Each structure stands twice: as structure tokens, then as C-alpha cells.
């Protein structure tokens, strides 16, 4: 088996490898959007872009990206050597399950991977699902797991104490280590059934058994306007190749990632407050943290969807937060700049203008504010440093 990465990439196009995976790619296209096939990404709307001219892929939902080798690594959860062996072999790749297949097929076993059961939206009441989520958040966000979440953020220079004091609740937690079903065991001990845990999006069950959905992740809660936890966003901190950077709960009776938004705090906003649209959950959290530490929470309403994609329902919720200025704060890279442009057009359709925060190349709100603290809020508050996009 050859380990000449350059040669392998030159000999095998992304279009070929994607087709061998079982996804359809129309001939003659250079850029093509598909439902993300990554195992931990329940992609209900196509959010992965295949750049067939450059043989690269990027998912705007979970952050998965790379070349043909990383595609096989990530999709099949194999090592680099195993991925190369699969690429060079004449054997067919194992079939995969994408959202389109799951919705149209009742197969329980496709290829070598069993399809996980999706939450049943009618089996468990929303009241009971919220009760499961509330207990799960208590488990994630107290004691050692809360401290571990704090330590991760502190390494990124995000100090949440002032924000937690302001909202009177933890804003970060962490998954347990070791055994892959520790949350499940905890919830069973509090009277919840496996069906209820699955229907809350907190466990995955297939023909081989049941395990926690979130593992090796820093956890942040998604809450509704009543302050109830309806879902989670988990930032991956483990070593598993191909794991999505961010993972949301799958769709449940309480949560839909194309509808719900992450808001780290909901203060009563002042008349000059700004809505801050972020690409990442931790970016929105970082803005809320710095604002709380500076005693300026009433000036900012940071919010994040699920990556770069923002649905019509989410846009409606965003513009309803406040009548003030909207600042677009995607990351300071090419996808982030493209997202800011797309977001500005979406705002224009709703009669709202947008301002773009000028993050330095390679920076994002979390890294920039981590380095600059309250001074960094000037990139959001000083309109002279912002580029206006009219509607």
C-alpha cells in the first residue's frame, strides 16, 4: 500500500470517491451541495459543499472538511492507513446512510453500519422530554463536569463567572469520561426510560445497543423563551478522527436545529442594543461573557444558529429580538466572509440592514475577544470600523 499522499490525491478525484461512497454527483458540475454523510451529523438540509474542481469538501453545518483521504477517514471512522487502503482497493466502499436514504428507506442494516433510531416525535410528550433535558443539563453542568467545562473555556481565555452570576445558572458543562453510557445510566437512575432518553436526543440506539449521543464534548444548553432547556450543542474536544466540531441534538418534539437558536443570555435590552449573529456557539458565548464582565449585557444580544446556515424561521426569530442594529460576526476567513454576504442578503429581504465586524484574517469573535477583552467589543460597537451592507 502506498503512503504517497500527493500521488493518491492526484490519482483519485473527490467526485470518484464520493460516487464510490454511494452519493450521486451529476456529471460536469464543479460545486455541488449534498446532505452531509458524517456519522454524527443528522443533516436534514444539504449543508455540505463538494468543491470538485479543487477536490475539497466542507460542511457548513458540522465543520467537517478536507480532501479525498479525509473524506474516507471521516465517513467510515477509519485511520489514515485504512482510508488509503480503501481508496486504492478495487473493492466497493460500504454503503452509507444519509438523510435522503433514512427518510425513504425502512432498512435497518445498510452495509456495515446499523442505522440509529431517530427520536419519535409522538412517543414522548414535550413535558417529559424537557424533564429529561433538565436533568441531563444538571448532570453535565454541576460538580467536576462543570469545572471541566470551565477549564476548557479558560484555556481559550473565556471566563464565564460574571455571566453565570448574571443569569444565575451554569452556562457550560461537559460530558462524562470513560464509559459511553454514563449519562444514560444517570437518567435511568432518575426514573427515565430508554425511549424517553432517545426521544430527547440524548442517546443513540441501534441493533447493537444504546449509548450517549454526546461524548468528549464541552456542552452548552439551547433554551427556549421560557428558559427551559430544549437541546444542546456540544463542542468536540476528543481525538476521534472525523468527529464533527459541533454537534446538535437531532430533531425532537422540543428541538429543531433549523428553528431554535443558541442565546447564552437574555437580558432586557436597551434602546441601542445590537443583535450579534455569530457562526459558532462559543463565539456567541464569548461575546456574552465579555459584555457581562464589563457590565454591558443590555447592549448586546449575541446569537448563533447551527453553523453558517440560517433558516427562514431563524431569521424571523433573529429580527424579532430587537429593532436595533444587526452585526454580522462570522469568522475572519473565506467561508466566514461568504457567510456574511449571504446573511446580509437574507436581512435585506426582511427590510433590515447589516454591519460586518472586521475580524482579522484567521480570527473569530472568541479568539479576538480572548486576546482583547472589553476593548475588543469596539469592533462591534464602533460603527466607524464597520462596513455597512445596505438592503
N, C-alpha and C positions, 0 to 999 in steps of 0.2 A: 504494500500500500504506500502510495506517495504522500509525503507531507509537504510538498511544494505548494504552499497556499496560493501563490501568484498563478502558477500553472493551472491549478484546479479551478480558480475563479475564471481564468481565461477560457478554459475548455467547456465550462458549464454555465449557461446563462440563467438568470433568475427565472425567465419565462419557462425554461425547460424544467427547472427544479420545482417550481410552483405547480406545473402541469403534472409532474410525477407524484406530487403530493395529493393530487386529486381535485385541484381547483381549476376552473375554466378560465383561460386567458384568451380573449379574442385576438386573432392574428392582426399584425400591423399597428397595434397601439404602442405608445411609448410610456404613458402613465395610466394606471388602471387601479380603481378602488375596489377592495373586496372586504368581506367580513373577516375580521382578524381570527386566525385559526389557533392562536396561542391557548394552551390548555387552561390557564387561569383567567382568560378574558371572555366573559359572556357578552359577545359583541352583537347587539341587536340591530344596529345600523352600521353599514360599511364604514369603517374608520381606519382601515389600513391602506396606504398608498404603495403600489408597486411601481418603482421607477425603473422601467425595463431597459431604458437606454443606458443607464449607469449601473444596472444590476444591483440596486439597493432597495430596501423596503423600510417603511416607517409607519408605525401605528400611532395615530394621534389620540387614541383612547388609553392604551396601556403603556405606551412608550417603547414597545419592542422595535428594534431596528437592526440593520446590519446587511450582510451580503449573503451569498448562497450557502456558505458554510454555517453562518449563524442562523439562517432560516431552519436548516435541518436540526441543528443543536436545540433551538428554541421550541420548535413544533413537536419534536419527538423526545425532548428531555434526555438527550444523549451527550456524551463527551465530544470534544473536537475530533478525536481519532475515530470514534464511532460514526460521527457525521460524515467525515471524509470517506470512510469505508462504504457507507450507504450511497454516497454520491457516485463513487467510482464503480460500484457494483451494478450489474445489469438487472438485478432483481427489482421488482416493483416496490415502492415505498408502501408501508402500511396505510390504509385509508384513514382519514381523519374525520372528525365531526365538526362542522362549522354551524353557525346559526341557521343557515338555509337548510342544511341537512336535518338538524334537530327538529325544525318546525314541520318538515314534510315527511319524516320517516318515523316509524314506530320500532325500528331496530334497537335492540338492547345491547348488542355487541358488534361493533364495527372494527375490523382489523384487530389490532392487539390492545385497543383501549376501550374500556367499558364507559358508556355514556353515564354521567352522573344525573341523578334525578334533579329536576328543577323544582323550585317551590310551587306548591299547589296553592293557587290564589283563592280557593274556596274552602279548603280543608280546615284551615285555622283562622279564627276571627282576628281582625286587626287589633282588638284589645289584647288578645292573648299574645300575638306577635310582638306588640310593643312591650308587653311584660317580659318576654324572653330577652328582647334587646336591652331593656333597662337593667336586667340582672347581669347580662353579658358585659355591659358597659361598666357596671360597678366592679365586676371581676377584673376587667382589663385596666381599670383606672385607679385602683387602690393598692396600697402596700408596695411590695417590691416591683410589681409591674408598672405602677405609676412612676416610681423612681427611675426605672429603666427608660421609660419614655422621656422623662426629664433629661436624663443623661444624654440621650441621642440628640435632643434639641440643643442642649448646652454645647455639645461638640460643634454644632452649626451656629453657635452664638445667638441662640434664640432662648430667652429666659422668660418663662411663662408665668412666674409667680404673681406679678401685678395683674395680669389678665385673669388668672384663676381667682384671685381675691375679688376682682371686679364682678365676675359672673357667678361667684360663689359655687363653683363646680370645677372639677378637673377638665382640662381641655386636651389632654393627651394621655395615652395609655400604651400598653404593649401586650403582645401575645405571650403566652407561657412558652417556656423552653422544653425541649426534650420530647415527651410523649405527644403524639399528634392529635390526641383527643381529650386534652385536659379541660378545655372549656366545655366540651360535651359532657364529660364526667361531672363537672361542677353543676351544670344546668340540670342534669338528671337528678342530682342530689337536692335540687330546689324544686323538684316536682314537675319539671317539663319533660315531655315525651320527645323521642327522636323525631317524630313527624313535625312537632312544633318547632324544633330547632332547625330542621331542614327548611320549613316554611318561612322561617325568619331569615334565611340566607346565611346561617352561621355554621352549617355542616353540609358536607358532600357525601352522598350515599349512592353506591352502585352495587353490582352483584358481589363485590369482594368485601364490602363493609361500609363503615361510616367514619369520617374523620372531620376535624375542624376545617372550616373554609380558610380561615386566616391563620397563617403560620409564619414565624420570623418577620413580624411586621410591627412597626410603630402605628398605633391606632388613633384615629380621630373620629368623633361622632358626627353624623349628619342629623340635624334636628329639624322638626317642623316649627311652624309659627307658634305652637303652644309650648315649645321647649321639650317635647318628647323625642327621644332617640328613635329614628326610623331606619337608620342604616349606618354603615361605617365606610371609611376609606382607610386602607392600610398601606403604609409606605414600606416597601421591602428593604430589609437590612441583612438578609441572609446571603448565602453563597451559591444557591441553586442556579445554574445557567438557564437563561430563558425566562425566568420568573418576571412577570410584569412589574415595573417600578411602582405603580399604584394599582391597587385592587379595590373595587367597589363591591358591595353586596350585589348579588343578582336580583332581578326584579322580584319583589314580594308584594303582598297586599298593602304594605306600608311604604315601600320604597321603589322608585324607578329612577335610574341614573339619568334618564333623559328629561326628567321633571324636577327632581329635587336638586337643591343647591347646597353647597357647604358654606356656612357662615359661622365663623368662630365666635362671634358675639353679636348681640342685637340691642345695642344701646338706643336710647331715644336720641335721634339725630337732630343736630342743629340746622338752622336755615341754610348755612353754607356748606353743609356736608357733601362729601363726594363718594359716589359709588366706585369702587375699585375692582375691576374684573381681572382676575388672575388665572394663569394657566394651571398652576399647581396648588393643591390643598395647603401645603406647607408655606407657600408664598402668601396666601391669604392669611394664614395663621401668623406669619411673621409681621405682617402689617398691623394686625390687631394687637399683637404683643407690644410693638414699639409705641403704638398710639396709646395703649393703656399705661405703659411705663411713663409716658410723657404727660399723662392726664388729658389726652386729646381724643378719646374714643368717640365723642359725639361728632367729630369732624370726618370720620371715615366709616365706610361700610364695605369692607373687603368681602369678596365673594368668589367662589370657584365652582365650575361645573365638573365634568369628568374629562379633563384634558383640554384639548383645543376645540373640540366640537361642542357647540352650544345649540340646543334645540329651540324651536319657536316657543314652546311652553316656558323654557328657562329664560328666554329673552323677555317674555311678558312679565315674569316674576322679577327680573332684574330692574326693568324700567319702573316697576311699581314700588321699588324700595324707597325711592326719594326723587324729588323733582330736580335735584341739583346736578352738578357736573358729573359726567361719567368718564373715568380714566381707564384706558386700556393698558394692562400691565402684563402682557405676555413676555416670555423670556427674550433676552437680548441675543437671539440667534436667527437664522434664516426662517425656520418654521414659526418662531415667535413673531417675527415681523410680518410674515404672511398671514398669521392669525389676526394680528392687529388690524390689518387691512380688511380681512373678511368680516371681522367684528364691526368695523366702522360702517361697512355697507349694510350690515344687519340692523345697526342702530338707525341709520339714515332712513330705512324703510319704516321705522317706527317713529319718525319725526324727532329723533334725538341726535345731537352731535356727540363726538367723542374726542378726547385728548389722549395722546400717546405718551406714556412715560419713557424717557430716553435712557433706558438702561445701557451701560457699556456693553460692548461685544462680549459674549460669554457669561454675562451676569444675569441674574434673575432677582426678583424682589427680595427673596430670603437671603441670598448671598450679599446683595448690595446693602440691605439694612443691617445684616450681621456685621458688616465692616464699618458702617457709617452711623448706625443708631438713629436717633431722632433727627440728626442733620440730614440723613437720607430721605426723610419724609419730604424734604424740599423738592425732590424730583416729582412728587405727586402734587404738592400744594402750590408751587410757584408756576403760574401759567406762562411766564416768560420763557421757561425752559421746556415747554411742551409744544408739540406740533398739533395744530388744530386740523381735524378732518371734518369738513362740512357735510351736511346732508343734502 
